[in-house]
Amino acid sequence: MRIGISFIILSLYLSMGFAQTADVSAPTRMSGKLNKVRIVGKNQDGYVVRFSGGEELIHIYDNDLKLASARTLDFKSGDGDVQNILLNKSGASIFYLHGEKKQSVLLMQPVNSKFIEMSRAIAIDTFNDKRDLVDANLHFKASIDQNFTLFYYPVYADDRINSMQMTCIDRSGTVIYKTFLPIGRPEKDMEYAKSLVDNNGNGYLIFTAEKDAKDNSYGDQYYVMRIDRSNGKLTDYTIKCDKEIFGEPQFEVDNVNGNLIFCGFYDEKGDPADAAANGFFYLQYDAATGALKHSAYNIFTPAFMTSLTGRDAGSKYNRLFTFNIRKMLLRIDGGAMFVAESVIKDKKEVMVSNPSPSFRGYMYGGGNNYNSYKTVNTYSYNDIIAFSIKADGSLDWNTIMRKKQQSEDDNGFNSSFAFMNEKDRVHLLYLDEISTSGSANEYKLSSKGVADRALLFSQEDKDILLIPKLAKQVAPNEIVIPSVKSGQFRLVRVQY
């Protein structure tokens, strides 16, 4: 009997210890010219990392996380302002701007496995503005399968956006369509405009409707302009939430079911001075026509709010004040799962003791200290809530995952979480403490809403400081996370 019990305990220990592995690259000193890092992705050449700032640098790590190649991007034919990097099976296509007097040209440069130019750059689009202006306002969106990329740029007329220049290309750089969508709106009206492109190459521009004449505020409806890839035909329609939206809503194209998803939190009170979320909405539209398929508004139940706050869900504790949606994952059946996180940004005054500026005091030891105050910006990234929604918009389940992350004057750089989708479960990786002594933890969330928390590894043991929000899933069973500590970069890979 004792042998059987020992075997079970050993099996559990092994399954916990080898459920995932974490590998770390050797450290690389970052140049003072570089202030941004981004995981581009993975192809058969390895893991591609982009560093930017005063220059553009590419690192490629092999499967053993050894630095296989490093190259500074310095194009002979242009200024080298990189707009996007699209990985191919081997090598990549790099999109950058080249200024020509009052015009700017978007070029696509094919590169090989070491990011060396293979042929002449291909002209993708031309903009009738100087390069600096185009660089600040040109955006892109890729389809889920990465086979289409949509570039979009506002065309100005005085202080108004006259039209939106939209150009869609395929992987080869062939222009599928180019069009100018008529806008005629003030620039600030288009501040939160979003663009989508589906796996067939159809493009979408989504922006808020006109201001309400009664109260000079935006309504909770949006215009959708859709460009048909096959014939270039423009279709426009309106999507609307019947309640006041709290926070930033989410839009996504459901490639499987042909839907446009519009969802988010809503505020039943609709009082700007007391904004908070009472529930969530989930709206499904036919992506091609704009016909409404399903509409659902789900109020937070007292049981859920009591579980979240630990207090009786009366009139004071039945709303969410600090949560915003961070990630949305579409379900095959037409539903979705989205994850919201509590974020609080605040300021506090901290007393600082300073020595007396008296020279005589310094010389003879008779100086007195005086107190002053400085402002410290604080960042709190706390609990996570996951909501799973059925195809008809009703709630399947919700799950609360506890965490508490606090930091000062760092813009929450190492806070929040990394997200990985692994078949019938998702992983949310985060630091239990925002410091080099903190450990990497994860919540493993099943498709039934069961969340298990586990300690993954100690950062001190690996000499790293993770940046979870910049992580990227690069394969069905692995995620890579950048680490920057004391000016040294390391690439961290977690495999399941």
C-alpha positions as CSV (number, residue, x, y, z in Angstrom):
1,M,0.0,0.0,0.0
2,R,2.8,2.4,0.8
3,I,4.5,1.7,-2.5
4,G,1.3,2.6,-4.4
5,I,0.9,5.9,-2.5
6,S,4.6,6.8,-3.1
7,F,4.1,6.2,-6.8
8,I,1.1,8.4,-7.0
9,I,2.9,11.3,-5.2
10,L,5.9,10.9,-7.5
11,S,3.7,11.0,-10.6
12,L,2.0,14.1,-9.5
13,Y,5.3,15.8,-8.7
14,L,6.7,14.9,-12.2
15,S,3.6,16.1,-14.0
16,M,3.8,19.4,-12.2
17,G,7.5,19.8,-12.8
18,F,7.4,19.0,-16.5
19,A,4.0,20.5,-17.5
20,Q,6.1,23.3,-19.1
21,T,9.7,24.2,-19.6
22,A,11.3,27.7,-19.5
23,D,14.5,28.4,-21.5
24,V,16.5,31.7,-21.4
25,S,18.9,33.1,-24.0
26,A,22.4,34.4,-23.1
27,P,22.3,38.1,-22.2
28,T,22.9,40.8,-24.9
29,R,23.9,44.3,-24.0
30,M,21.3,46.9,-25.4
31,S,22.7,50.0,-27.1
32,G,21.7,53.3,-25.6
33,K,20.1,54.1,-29.0
34,L,17.5,51.4,-28.5
35,N,14.5,52.0,-26.3
36,K,11.8,49.6,-27.7
37,V,11.7,45.9,-28.1
38,R,9.1,43.8,-29.9
39,I,8.8,40.1,-30.6
40,V,8.1,39.8,-34.4
41,G,7.5,36.1,-34.4
42,K,9.0,32.8,-35.4
43,N,9.7,31.1,-38.7
44,Q,12.1,28.4,-39.9
45,D,15.0,30.8,-39.4
46,G,14.3,31.1,-35.7
47,Y,12.8,33.7,-33.3
48,V,12.9,37.2,-34.7
49,V,13.2,40.2,-32.3
50,R,13.1,43.8,-33.3
51,F,14.8,46.6,-31.4
52,S,14.1,50.2,-32.3
53,G,14.8,53.8,-31.2
54,G,17.7,55.7,-32.7
55,E,18.2,52.8,-35.0
56,E,16.6,49.5,-36.1
57,L,18.2,46.3,-35.1
58,I,17.1,42.7,-35.8
59,H,18.1,39.7,-33.6
60,I,17.4,36.1,-34.8
61,Y,17.7,33.3,-32.2
62,D,17.9,29.6,-33.2
63,N,15.9,26.8,-31.6
64,D,18.4,26.6,-28.7
65,L,17.9,30.4,-28.1
66,K,21.4,31.1,-29.3
67,L,21.9,34.4,-31.2
68,A,22.3,33.2,-34.7
69,S,22.2,36.6,-36.5
70,A,22.1,40.3,-35.7
71,R,21.7,43.0,-38.3
72,T,21.1,46.8,-38.2
73,L,18.6,47.8,-40.9
74,D,20.1,50.5,-43.1
75,F,18.4,50.6,-46.5
76,K,20.4,52.1,-49.3
77,S,17.3,53.2,-51.2
78,G,15.5,55.1,-48.4
79,D,15.3,56.6,-45.0
80,G,14.6,53.3,-43.2
81,D,11.6,54.2,-41.1
82,V,10.2,50.7,-40.6
83,Q,6.4,50.5,-40.6
84,N,5.9,46.7,-40.4
85,I,7.8,43.4,-40.7
86,L,6.0,40.4,-42.2
87,L,7.7,37.1,-41.7
88,N,7.8,34.5,-44.5
89,K,8.7,30.8,-44.1
90,S,12.2,32.0,-44.4
91,G,13.2,35.6,-44.5
92,A,10.7,38.5,-44.3
93,S,9.2,41.5,-46.0
94,I,10.1,44.8,-44.5
95,F,7.8,47.8,-45.1
96,Y,9.4,51.3,-44.7
97,L,8.9,54.9,-45.9
98,H,11.0,56.8,-48.3
99,G,10.6,60.6,-48.6
100,E,10.6,62.3,-51.9
101,K,10.1,66.1,-51.5
102,K,6.4,66.5,-50.7
103,Q,5.6,62.9,-51.3
104,S,6.3,59.7,-49.4
105,V,6.5,56.2,-50.8
106,L,5.7,53.0,-48.9
107,L,8.2,50.3,-50.0
108,M,8.4,46.6,-49.4
109,Q,11.9,45.2,-49.2
110,P,12.3,41.4,-49.4
111,V,15.1,40.1,-47.1
112,N,16.7,36.6,-46.7
113,S,17.1,34.6,-43.5
114,K,19.8,37.0,-42.2
115,F,17.7,40.0,-43.1
116,I,19.9,41.0,-46.0
117,E,18.2,42.6,-49.0
118,M,17.6,40.1,-51.8
119,S,16.2,42.3,-54.6
120,R,15.0,45.8,-55.3
121,A,12.3,47.2,-53.0
122,I,8.7,47.2,-54.4
123,A,6.6,50.4,-54.3
124,I,3.3,49.6,-52.5
125,D,1.7,53.1,-52.1
126,T,2.3,56.8,-52.4
127,F,1.1,59.5,-50.0
128,N,1.0,63.2,-50.8
129,D,2.5,64.3,-47.5
130,K,6.0,64.6,-46.0
131,R,7.6,61.5,-44.5
132,D,7.4,62.7,-40.9
133,L,3.7,63.2,-41.1
134,V,3.1,59.9,-42.8
135,D,5.2,58.1,-40.3
136,A,3.1,59.5,-37.5
137,N,-0.3,58.6,-39.1
138,L,0.2,55.5,-41.2
139,H,-1.3,52.4,-39.6
140,F,-1.6,48.8,-40.7
141,K,-3.7,45.8,-39.8
142,A,-3.0,42.2,-40.7
143,S,-5.6,39.4,-41.2
144,I,-5.6,36.6,-38.7
145,D,-3.9,34.2,-41.1
146,Q,-1.4,37.0,-42.0
147,N,-2.1,36.6,-45.8
148,F,-3.4,40.1,-46.2
149,T,-2.2,43.4,-44.8
150,L,-4.3,46.6,-44.8
151,F,-2.5,50.0,-44.7
152,Y,-4.6,53.0,-43.9
153,Y,-3.8,56.7,-43.8
154,P,-6.0,59.8,-43.2
155,V,-6.0,62.4,-46.0
156,Y,-6.3,65.8,-44.4
157,A,-8.1,69.0,-45.6
158,D,-7.3,71.8,-43.1
159,D,-8.4,70.5,-39.7
160,R,-10.6,67.8,-41.1
161,I,-10.0,64.3,-42.4
162,N,-11.3,64.4,-45.9
163,S,-10.9,60.6,-46.6
164,M,-9.2,57.5,-45.5
165,Q,-6.6,56.1,-47.9
166,M,-6.8,52.3,-47.7
167,T,-4.6,49.9,-49.5
168,C,-4.7,46.1,-49.2
169,I,-1.9,43.8,-50.3
170,D,-1.3,40.1,-50.3
171,R,1.9,38.3,-49.1
172,S,3.6,38.9,-52.4
173,G,3.1,42.6,-52.2
174,T,0.5,42.7,-54.9
175,V,-2.1,45.4,-54.3
176,I,-5.5,43.8,-54.1
177,Y,-7.3,47.2,-53.9
178,K,-6.7,50.8,-53.1
179,T,-9.5,53.2,-52.3
180,F,-10.3,56.5,-50.6
181,L,-13.2,56.2,-48.2
182,P,-15.1,59.5,-47.8
183,I,-15.0,60.8,-44.2
184,G,-15.4,64.6,-43.9
185,R,-15.0,64.6,-40.2
186,P,-12.8,66.6,-37.7
187,E,-9.6,64.9,-36.8
188,K,-10.5,64.4,-33.2
189,D,-13.7,62.5,-34.3
190,M,-11.4,59.9,-35.9
191,E,-9.0,59.5,-32.9
192,Y,-10.3,56.0,-32.1
193,A,-11.1,54.7,-35.6
194,K,-10.2,51.1,-36.0
195,S,-9.5,49.0,-39.1
196,L,-9.9,45.2,-39.7
197,V,-9.2,42.9,-42.6
198,D,-10.6,39.4,-42.8
199,N,-8.9,36.2,-44.1
200,N,-10.5,36.9,-47.6
201,G,-9.0,40.4,-47.8
202,N,-12.2,42.3,-47.2
203,G,-11.4,45.5,-45.4
204,Y,-13.4,47.4,-42.6
205,L,-13.1,50.9,-41.2
206,I,-15.0,51.5,-37.9
207,F,-15.5,54.9,-36.3
208,T,-17.9,56.7,-34.0
209,A,-21.1,58.1,-35.4
210,E,-21.8,61.9,-35.5
211,K,-22.2,63.8,-32.2
212,D,-25.6,64.0,-30.7
213,A,-27.0,67.5,-31.2
214,K,-28.8,67.4,-27.9
215,D,-25.9,67.0,-25.5
216,N,-22.9,67.4,-27.9
217,S,-21.7,63.9,-27.0
218,Y,-21.0,60.8,-29.0
219,G,-23.7,58.2,-29.1
220,D,-22.9,54.5,-28.6
221,Q,-23.2,53.7,-32.3
222,Y,-20.5,53.3,-34.9
223,Y,-20.2,53.5,-38.7
224,V,-18.8,50.6,-40.5
225,M,-17.4,50.9,-44.0
226,R,-16.6,47.6,-45.7
227,I,-14.6,47.2,-48.9
228,D,-15.3,44.0,-50.9
229,R,-12.1,42.4,-52.0
230,S,-13.6,40.8,-55.1
231,N,-15.1,43.9,-56.7
232,G,-14.0,46.9,-54.6
233,K,-17.6,47.7,-53.8
234,L,-18.1,49.8,-50.7
235,T,-20.9,48.9,-48.2
236,D,-21.6,51.1,-45.2
237,Y,-23.9,50.4,-42.2
238,T,-24.3,51.4,-38.6
239,I,-23.9,49.2,-35.5
240,K,-25.3,50.3,-32.2
241,C,-25.2,49.5,-28.5
242,D,-28.5,50.4,-26.9
243,K,-26.8,51.4,-23.6
244,E,-24.0,53.7,-22.6
245,I,-20.6,52.1,-23.3
246,F,-18.1,51.9,-20.5
247,G,-14.5,51.8,-21.4
248,E,-13.3,50.9,-24.9
249,P,-15.5,48.5,-26.9
250,Q,-14.1,45.5,-28.9
251,F,-14.5,44.8,-32.6
252,E,-13.5,41.6,-34.4
253,V,-14.2,39.8,-37.6
254,D,-15.4,36.2,-37.1
255,N,-13.8,34.5,-40.1
256,V,-15.5,31.1,-39.4
257,N,-19.1,32.4,-39.2
258,G,-18.9,35.5,-41.3
259,N,-19.8,37.9,-38.4
260,L,-18.7,41.2,-37.2
261,I,-18.5,41.1,-33.4
262,F,-19.2,44.3,-31.4
263,C,-18.9,43.8,-27.6
264,G,-17.9,45.5,-24.3
265,F,-19.1,46.7,-21.0
266,Y,-22.1,49.0,-20.6
267,D,-23.2,51.5,-18.0
268,E,-26.8,51.4,-17.0
269,K,-26.7,54.8,-15.3
270,G,-25.0,56.7,-18.2
271,D,-23.7,59.4,-15.9
272,P,-20.3,60.6,-17.0
273,A,-19.5,61.8,-13.5
274,D,-20.1,58.3,-12.1
275,A,-19.1,56.0,-14.9
276,A,-18.9,52.2,-14.2
277,A,-20.0,48.9,-15.8
278,N,-23.2,47.2,-14.8
279,G,-22.8,44.4,-17.3
280,F,-21.5,43.4,-20.8
281,F,-23.1,43.5,-24.3
282,Y,-22.5,41.1,-27.2
283,L,-23.7,42.0,-30.6
284,Q,-23.4,39.9,-33.8
285,Y,-23.8,41.4,-37.2
286,D,-23.5,39.9,-40.7
287,A,-20.1,41.2,-41.7
288,A,-21.1,41.7,-45.4
289,T,-24.5,43.4,-45.0
290,G,-24.6,44.7,-41.4
291,A,-27.8,42.8,-40.6
292,L,-28.1,42.2,-36.8
293,K,-28.0,38.4,-35.9
294,H,-27.9,38.4,-32.1
295,S,-28.1,41.0,-29.5
296,A,-27.6,40.4,-25.7
297,Y,-27.1,42.5,-22.6
298,N,-26.0,40.6,-19.5
299,I,-26.1,42.4,-16.1
300,F,-23.5,41.3,-13.5
301,T,-25.3,39.1,-11.0
302,P,-25.2,39.8,-7.2
303,A,-23.4,36.5,-6.7
304,F,-20.7,37.4,-9.1
305,M,-20.2,40.9,-7.7
306,T,-20.1,39.6,-4.1
307,S,-17.5,37.0,-5.1
308,L,-15.4,39.7,-6.8
309,T,-15.6,42.4,-4.1
310,G,-16.1,40.3,-1.0
311,R,-19.0,42.6,0.0
312,D,-22.7,42.4,-0.3
313,A,-23.6,43.4,-3.8
314,G,-25.9,46.3,-2.9
315,S,-26.3,49.5,-4.8
316,K,-22.7,50.6,-4.0
317,Y,-20.9,47.4,-5.0
318,N,-22.8,46.2,-8.1
319,R,-20.6,47.9,-10.7
320,L,-17.1,47.6,-12.1
321,F,-15.1,50.8,-11.9
322,T,-11.5,49.9,-12.9
323,F,-11.8,46.9,-15.3
324,N,-11.2,47.1,-19.0
325,I,-11.1,44.4,-21.7
326,R,-7.6,43.4,-22.5
327,K,-8.0,40.3,-24.8
328,M,-10.8,38.7,-26.8
329,L,-10.7,35.2,-28.3
330,L,-13.5,34.1,-30.7
331,R,-15.1,30.7,-30.3
332,I,-15.8,28.4,-33.2
333,D,-19.5,28.3,-32.4
334,G,-19.9,32.1,-32.9
335,G,-19.4,33.0,-29.2
336,A,-16.3,34.5,-27.6
337,M,-14.2,34.6,-24.5
338,F,-12.8,37.9,-23.3
339,V,-10.5,38.8,-20.5
340,A,-10.7,42.1,-18.4
341,E,-8.1,43.4,-16.0
342,S,-8.3,46.0,-13.2
343,V,-5.9,48.9,-13.7
344,I,-5.6,51.9,-11.4
345,K,-3.3,54.8,-12.2
346,D,-2.9,57.3,-9.4
347,K,-0.5,59.9,-7.8
348,K,0.7,60.4,-4.3
349,E,2.9,62.9,-2.6
350,V,6.0,61.5,-0.9
351,M,8.0,63.5,1.7
352,V,11.7,63.8,0.9
353,S,14.3,64.8,3.4
354,N,17.0,67.1,2.0
355,P,20.1,68.5,3.7
356,S,20.2,72.2,4.5
357,P,21.7,74.3,1.6
358,S,23.6,76.4,4.2
359,F,27.3,76.4,3.3
360,R,28.2,77.2,6.9
361,G,26.1,74.3,8.1
362,Y,28.0,71.9,5.8
363,M,31.4,73.2,6.9
364,Y,30.7,73.0,10.7
365,G,28.2,70.2,10.8
366,G,25.5,72.5,12.1
367,G,23.2,72.3,9.0
368,N,19.5,71.2,9.5
369,N,17.5,69.0,7.2
370,Y,14.4,70.3,5.6
371,N,11.5,68.4,4.1
372,S,10.0,68.7,0.6
373,Y,7.6,66.6,-1.4
374,K,7.6,65.0,-4.8
375,T,4.9,63.5,-6.8
376,V,5.0,59.7,-7.4
377,N,2.9,58.0,-10.1
378,T,1.6,54.7,-8.9
379,Y,0.4,51.8,-11.1
380,S,-1.8,48.9,-9.8
381,Y,-2.6,46.0,-12.1
382,N,-4.9,43.7,-10.1
383,D,-7.6,41.0,-10.6
384,I,-8.5,39.4,-13.9
385,I,-12.0,38.4,-15.0
386,A,-12.7,36.0,-17.9
387,F,-16.1,35.9,-19.5
388,S,-17.1,33.1,-21.9
389,I,-20.1,34.0,-24.1
390,K,-22.3,31.6,-26.1
391,A,-23.2,32.2,-29.7
392,D,-26.5,33.8,-28.8
393,G,-24.7,36.3,-26.5
394,S,-25.7,34.8,-23.2
395,L,-23.2,34.1,-20.5
396,D,-21.6,30.6,-20.4
397,W,-19.4,31.2,-17.4
398,N,-17.2,33.8,-15.7
399,T,-14.1,33.3,-13.6
400,I,-12.2,35.6,-11.3
401,M,-8.4,35.2,-11.1
402,R,-6.7,37.1,-8.3
403,K,-3.4,39.0,-8.6
404,K,-2.0,42.2,-7.1
405,Q,0.8,44.1,-8.9
406,Q,2.0,47.5,-7.8
407,S,4.8,49.7,-9.1
408,E,5.9,53.4,-9.2
409,D,7.0,55.7,-12.0
410,D,7.4,52.9,-14.5
411,N,4.1,53.2,-16.5
412,G,3.3,49.6,-15.4
413,F,6.1,48.4,-17.8
414,N,6.5,44.9,-16.2
415,S,2.9,44.6,-15.0
416,S,-0.2,42.9,-16.6
417,F,0.0,39.5,-18.2
418,A,0.9,37.4,-21.2
419,F,-1.8,35.4,-23.0
420,M,-1.5,32.1,-24.7
421,N,-4.1,30.0,-26.3
422,E,-3.5,26.2,-26.1
423,K,-6.4,24.2,-27.7
424,D,-8.9,23.7,-24.9
425,R,-7.3,26.0,-22.4
426,V,-5.5,29.4,-22.1
427,H,-2.6,30.5,-20.0
428,L,-2.2,33.9,-18.4
429,L,1.4,34.4,-17.3
430,Y,2.3,37.3,-14.9
431,L,4.7,38.4,-12.2
432,D,3.6,38.0,-8.6
433,E,5.8,41.0,-7.7
434,I,7.1,43.8,-9.9
435,S,10.8,43.4,-9.0
436,T,13.7,41.1,-9.9
437,S,12.8,39.0,-6.9
438,G,9.3,38.3,-8.2
439,S,8.3,34.9,-9.6
440,A,6.6,34.1,-12.8
441,N,3.2,32.6,-12.1
442,E,0.3,31.5,-14.4
443,Y,-3.4,30.9,-14.4
444,K,-4.3,27.9,-16.5
445,L,-7.9,28.4,-17.5
446,S,-9.9,25.5,-19.0
447,S,-12.7,25.8,-21.5
448,K,-15.1,25.1,-18.7
449,G,-13.9,28.1,-16.7
450,V,-11.8,26.3,-14.1
451,A,-8.7,28.3,-13.3
452,D,-5.6,26.7,-11.6
453,R,-2.8,28.9,-10.4
454,A,0.8,27.7,-10.5
455,L,4.3,28.9,-9.8
456,L,6.4,28.6,-13.0
457,F,9.9,29.8,-12.0
458,S,11.9,32.3,-10.0
459,Q,13.2,35.3,-11.9
460,E,16.3,35.5,-9.7
461,D,17.3,31.9,-10.6
462,K,17.3,32.9,-14.3
463,D,18.6,36.5,-13.8
464,I,15.7,38.1,-15.7
465,L,13.0,40.7,-15.4
466,L,10.1,39.8,-17.7
467,I,7.9,42.2,-19.7
468,P,4.7,40.0,-19.9
469,K,2.6,42.5,-21.9
470,L,5.1,42.3,-24.8
471,A,5.0,38.5,-25.0
472,K,3.9,36.7,-28.1
473,Q,2.6,33.2,-28.8
474,V,4.7,31.9,-31.7
475,A,3.5,28.2,-31.9
476,P,0.6,26.2,-30.6
477,N,2.6,25.2,-27.5
478,E,5.0,28.0,-26.9
479,I,5.2,31.7,-26.0
480,V,8.2,33.9,-25.9
481,I,8.6,36.8,-23.5
482,P,11.2,39.6,-23.6
483,S,13.3,40.4,-20.5
484,V,15.3,43.6,-19.9
485,K,17.4,43.8,-16.8
486,S,20.3,46.2,-16.1
487,G,20.5,47.1,-19.8
488,Q,20.7,43.5,-20.9
489,F,18.2,41.7,-23.1
490,R,17.3,38.0,-22.8
491,L,14.6,36.1,-24.7
492,V,12.6,33.7,-22.5
493,R,10.7,30.8,-24.0
494,V,7.9,28.9,-22.2
495,Q,6.9,25.6,-23.8
496,Y,3.9,23.3,-22.9
